[in-house]
Amino acid sequence: MRTVGELLRQARFKKGLSLEEVEKLTKIRVKYILAMEENDFAKIPQATTCRGFIRNYAQMLGLSAEVVLAIFRRDFTENEKGQIIPRGMITPLDKFKFWWNPKLTLILGVLIILVIFLGFLLRQYLDYISSPKITVVFPPEGEIFSTNQVEFLGKTDKDASFYINGEIVNLSSEGEFRKNVALVEGENEVVLEAVNRRKQKTKVIRRVKFVH
């Protein structure tokens, strides 16, 4: 797409006009005419003056001033000081400018601590409302034994009361249990039950066989 400078320069060449002749016709100094033709609008003092020069120059050349100004607005804008600059030099900087400072560091630190604290509270709450867990490490379901005793190994919540076939079982400080259970011939159903301080219960039935 052609720029304002290209349109103005090509129209001047078609009319066979020199820069000096354009200066006489428009009362615009040669250095500003050159600035417009080279798209170097920063050399023109103010945005208002610049748009006026473009309008006058375009009309003198027989171009549509509104069309030329529309192309100018497409490619250029003005900064806070009223100076003309290319659009690419101001829009991205204003849009993505970000400054880090000690205040933001403090805010971020507080937010991180708050998230950690809320996560801790959430975990404590979920642990509080949850039923105790039971994990049986040994024996596996359906295992067949040739002896009438088998040692049950596993883990539950460390603050729970734990029972196997209704008999209390001592837990380690980590909630691990180890208990020898007598078997009768054939299939045996061993009931493991954990009860927490809120009287919530979890029950697991493990079936094993004793074959003499």
C-alpha positions as CSV (number, residue, x, y, z in Angstrom):
1,M,0.0,0.0,0.0
2,R,1.3,3.4,-0.9
3,T,2.3,6.0,1.7
4,V,1.4,9.7,1.9
5,G,4.9,10.6,0.8
6,E,4.8,8.4,-2.3
7,L,1.4,9.8,-3.3
8,L,2.5,13.4,-3.0
9,R,5.9,12.9,-4.7
10,Q,4.4,11.0,-7.7
11,A,1.7,13.6,-8.1
12,R,4.3,16.4,-8.1
13,F,6.4,14.5,-10.7
14,K,3.4,14.1,-13.0
15,K,2.7,17.8,-12.9
16,G,6.4,18.5,-13.5
17,L,6.8,20.8,-10.5
18,S,10.0,21.5,-8.6
19,L,10.2,21.8,-4.9
20,E,10.7,25.6,-5.2
21,E,7.6,25.9,-7.4
22,V,5.5,24.0,-4.8
23,E,6.8,26.3,-2.1
24,K,5.6,29.3,-4.0
25,L,2.2,27.8,-4.7
26,T,1.6,26.5,-1.2
27,K,3.6,28.8,1.0
28,I,5.1,25.7,2.6
29,R,8.9,25.8,3.1
30,V,10.9,23.3,1.0
31,K,12.3,21.4,4.0
32,Y,8.7,20.6,5.1
33,I,7.7,19.6,1.6
34,L,10.7,17.2,1.5
35,A,9.7,15.9,5.0
36,M,6.2,15.1,3.8
37,E,7.5,13.3,0.6
38,E,9.9,11.3,2.7
39,N,7.3,10.4,5.4
40,D,9.6,12.1,7.9
41,F,6.8,14.0,9.7
42,A,8.7,14.3,12.9
43,K,10.5,17.3,11.3
44,I,7.2,19.2,11.2
45,P,6.7,21.0,14.5
46,Q,3.2,20.0,15.5
47,A,0.5,17.5,14.5
48,T,-2.0,20.2,13.7
49,T,0.5,22.0,11.4
50,C,1.4,18.7,9.8
51,R,-2.2,17.8,8.9
52,G,-2.7,21.3,7.5
53,F,0.4,21.0,5.3
54,I,-0.7,17.7,4.0
55,R,-4.2,19.0,3.2
56,N,-2.8,22.1,1.4
57,Y,-0.2,20.1,-0.6
58,A,-2.7,17.4,-1.6
59,Q,-5.3,20.0,-2.8
60,M,-2.7,21.9,-4.8
61,L,-1.7,18.7,-6.6
62,G,-5.4,17.9,-7.3
63,L,-5.5,14.9,-4.9
64,S,-8.4,14.2,-2.5
65,A,-7.2,15.7,0.8
66,E,-9.5,13.5,2.8
67,V,-8.1,10.3,1.2
68,V,-4.5,11.4,1.7
69,L,-5.2,12.3,5.4
70,A,-6.9,9.0,5.9
71,I,-3.7,7.2,4.7
72,F,-1.7,9.5,7.0
73,R,-3.9,8.5,10.0
74,R,-3.5,4.8,9.1
75,D,0.3,5.0,9.4
76,F,0.9,7.8,11.9
77,T,-0.4,9.1,15.2
78,E,0.7,11.7,17.7
79,N,2.2,11.3,21.1
80,E,1.5,13.2,24.3
81,K,3.7,16.1,23.2
82,G,1.7,16.5,20.0
83,Q,4.5,15.1,17.8
84,I,3.9,12.9,14.8
85,I,5.3,9.3,15.2
86,P,4.7,6.0,13.4
87,R,1.9,4.0,15.0
88,G,4.1,1.0,15.6
89,M,6.2,3.1,18.0
90,I,3.5,4.0,20.4
91,T,0.7,1.4,20.4
92,P,2.7,-1.7,21.4
93,L,4.6,0.2,24.1
94,D,1.4,1.6,25.7
95,K,-0.3,-1.7,25.5
96,F,2.3,-4.0,26.9
97,K,4.3,-1.6,29.2
98,F,4.9,-3.2,32.6
99,W,7.0,-2.0,35.4
100,W,8.2,-4.2,38.3
101,N,8.8,-2.5,41.7
102,P,9.2,-3.5,45.4
103,K,5.5,-2.9,46.0
104,L,4.6,-5.6,43.5
105,T,7.2,-7.9,45.0
106,L,5.5,-7.5,48.4
107,I,2.1,-8.0,47.0
108,L,3.2,-11.2,45.2
109,G,4.9,-12.5,48.4
110,V,1.7,-11.9,50.4
111,L,-0.4,-13.6,47.8
112,I,1.9,-16.7,47.7
113,I,1.8,-17.0,51.5
114,L,-2.0,-16.6,51.4
115,V,-2.4,-19.3,48.8
116,I,-0.2,-21.7,50.8
117,F,-2.1,-21.0,54.0
118,L,-5.5,-21.5,52.3
119,G,-4.2,-24.7,50.7
120,F,-3.2,-26.0,54.2
121,L,-6.6,-25.1,55.6
122,L,-8.4,-26.8,52.8
123,R,-6.3,-30.0,53.3
124,Q,-7.0,-29.9,57.0
125,Y,-10.7,-29.5,56.3
126,L,-10.8,-32.3,53.8
127,D,-9.0,-34.6,56.2
128,Y,-11.5,-33.6,58.9
129,I,-14.6,-34.5,56.9
130,S,-13.2,-37.6,55.2
131,S,-13.6,-41.1,56.4
132,P,-10.4,-42.9,57.4
133,K,-8.5,-44.8,54.7
134,I,-7.5,-48.4,54.9
135,T,-4.7,-49.9,52.6
136,V,-4.1,-53.6,52.9
137,V,-0.6,-54.5,51.7
138,F,-0.9,-58.2,52.5
139,P,-2.5,-60.6,51.8
140,P,-4.0,-60.0,48.4
141,E,-7.7,-60.8,47.8
142,G,-8.4,-64.5,47.2
143,E,-5.0,-65.7,48.3
144,I,-4.8,-69.4,49.3
145,F,-2.7,-70.5,52.3
146,S,-1.7,-73.9,53.6
147,T,-1.2,-72.7,57.2
148,N,-4.0,-71.6,59.6
149,Q,-2.5,-68.2,60.3
150,V,-1.7,-65.2,58.1
151,E,-0.2,-61.9,59.0
152,F,-2.2,-58.9,57.8
153,L,-0.1,-55.9,56.9
154,G,-1.3,-52.4,55.9
155,K,-1.9,-48.8,56.8
156,T,-4.7,-46.5,58.0
157,D,-5.1,-43.0,59.4
158,K,-2.7,-42.7,62.4
159,D,-5.4,-41.1,64.7
160,A,-8.0,-43.8,63.9
161,S,-9.0,-46.8,66.0
162,F,-8.4,-49.9,64.0
163,Y,-10.0,-53.4,64.3
164,I,-9.6,-56.7,62.6
165,N,-12.5,-59.1,63.1
166,G,-13.6,-56.8,66.0
167,E,-10.3,-57.0,67.9
168,I,-8.5,-53.7,68.5
169,V,-5.1,-53.5,66.7
170,N,-2.2,-51.2,67.8
171,L,-1.0,-48.8,65.1
172,S,2.5,-47.4,64.6
173,S,3.1,-43.6,64.8
174,E,2.5,-43.6,61.0
175,G,-0.7,-45.6,61.1
176,E,0.8,-48.9,60.0
177,F,-0.7,-52.2,61.3
178,R,0.6,-55.8,61.6
179,K,-1.6,-58.5,62.9
180,N,-1.6,-62.4,62.8
181,V,-5.1,-63.7,62.0
182,A,-6.2,-67.3,62.6
183,L,-7.9,-69.0,59.7
184,V,-10.5,-71.8,59.5
185,E,-10.5,-74.4,56.8
186,G,-12.1,-73.1,53.6
187,E,-12.9,-69.5,52.8
188,N,-12.4,-66.8,55.4
189,E,-13.8,-63.3,55.5
190,V,-11.5,-61.0,57.4
191,V,-13.1,-57.7,58.4
192,L,-10.9,-54.7,58.8
193,E,-12.4,-51.5,60.2
194,A,-11.1,-48.0,61.0
195,V,-13.0,-45.5,63.1
196,N,-11.8,-41.9,63.4
197,R,-12.4,-39.4,66.2
198,R,-15.6,-38.1,64.5
199,K,-17.0,-41.7,64.6
200,Q,-16.7,-42.0,60.8
201,K,-16.0,-45.5,59.7
202,T,-14.4,-47.4,56.9
203,K,-14.7,-51.1,56.4
204,V,-12.7,-53.5,54.2
205,I,-13.4,-57.2,53.8
206,R,-10.5,-59.3,52.6
207,R,-11.3,-62.9,51.5
208,V,-8.6,-65.6,51.8
209,K,-8.6,-69.4,51.9
210,F,-7.0,-72.0,54.1
211,V,-6.5,-75.3,52.4
212,H,-5.1,-78.0,54.7
